[in-house]
Amino acid sequence: MKHLFSLTLVAIAALSLSACHTVSGVGQDVSAAGRDVTKAANKVEQKINN
């Protein structure tokens, strides 16, 4: 019974850690997309002003 409990705790810990990396990766992707949108908006603004 102790072995099963320990194995369950290890599995939960592993899943939790992998979820943190996934959320971090999504945050980086969203940030990159935001930078690209900002760059595109700046280019359009420059074309309008010229």
N, C-alpha and C positions, 0 to 999 in steps of 0.2 A: 504494500500500500504506500509506504514511504517513497519507493522508487517511482511509482506512478505520479505521485504528487510532485516530486522533484522534476520529473520529465515534463509535466504540465507547466511548471514555473519557468523552466528553460524555454519551452515553446512560446509561452506568452512574452517573455523577454525578447526573444528573437524577432517575433512579429512586431513588437512595439518599436524596436530599433530600426527595422526595415521601413516601417511606416514613417518614421521621422525623416529618413533619407528621401523618401518619396515626396513628402510635403516640401522639403527643402528644394528638391529638384523642380517641382511645380512652381514654387516661388521664383526660382531663377528664370524659368521659362517665361513667366508672366512679366518679370522685370525686363527681360530682353525684348519681348513684344512691345512693351511700353516705350522702350528706347527707340525702337524702329518706328513706331507711330509718331513719336515726337520728332524724329529726324525728317520723316515724310511731311509732317505739318510745317516744319521750318522751311523746307524746300518750296512747298506751295506758297507759303507766305512771302518768300523772297521773290518768287515769280510774279506774284500779284503786285508787290511793291515796285518792281522794276518795269 
